[in-house]
Amino acid sequence: MMNGNLVIHNIFSEFQKSLDEEQELREVIRNICKEVDSISRKTTTVLQVIHYNEAGIAPACLQARELFEEANAGYAKLKDAVPSTKYYKYQDHWKFMTQRYCYLISLTIWLEKGIMATHETVAEVLVSAVEEKEGFHLDIEDYLVGLLNLCSELSRLAVNSVTRGDYNRPLQISKFVMELNAGFRLLNFKNDHLRKRFDALKYDVKKIEEVVYDLSIRGLLPKTETDGMAIES
């Protein structure tokens, strides 16, 4: 009987050891994420200049790039801390933070070049890996949520651009978001969160369309752009 109690004691002692080790790892992950997330909030603040100061956009993008380098160093710490086979076990700790970074990186690249940041590009800036076999990587769903959040921010930018007298920017935004919307419609969503986020895209599209339409009826669209739109339609 005593031998039986000893065996059970040893078994549960090992359980406790495993639980303690996992708790320690989670604490390490939480501390790293807290540090990296603070950088994302700072980057968000830096990029808010796009809504009220055109001249401040380029400097803000440069500053954002510097902050992304700091975030990359933080993600490198996460990569070292998280066992390569247990990415999804601990993903909830950095999932929403990573989605925010995908949006911020995509926004910065769009402001710089007017193009969509690819999954590979965002991964290179952030975590340097795109495939699950590489262990810590940029999950495709997090990247897609980042793009959808980008559309919401651009719809807001379209309105604020008109407020400060920039009538070209809404047209640029409209073309880009329409192309993204067409791309997303090619996907068959299984993830409920991603599906709901995609459903909200139609409101962003509508908001941008209303801005462009308002410019059109007020005769504020550049003539060449208006003609181009007519030909495309």
Salt bridges, closest charged atoms under 4 A:
GLU22 OE2 - ARG26 NH2 3.24
GLU22 OE1 - LYS89 NZ 3.11
GLU27 OE1 - ARG30 NH2 2.96
GLU35 OE2 - LYS77 NZ 3.66
ASP37 OD2 - ARG41 NH1 3.19
ASP37 OD1 - ARG100 NH1 2.38
GLU54 OE1 - ARG164 NH2 2.86
GLU54 OE2 - ARG169 NH2 2.84
GLU112 OE1 - ARG65 NH2 2.72
GLU131 OE1 - LYS133 NZ 3.33
ASP142 OD1 - LYS95 NZ 3.07
GLU153 OE2 - HIS51 NE2 2.65
GLU153 OE2 - ARG156 NH1 3.53
ASP166 OD2 - ARG169 NE 3.94
GLU179 OE2 - LYS175 NZ 2.69
ASP199 OD1 - ARG195 NH2 2.92
ASP214 OD2 - ARG218 NH1 2.90
ASP227 OD2 - LYS223 NZ 3.24
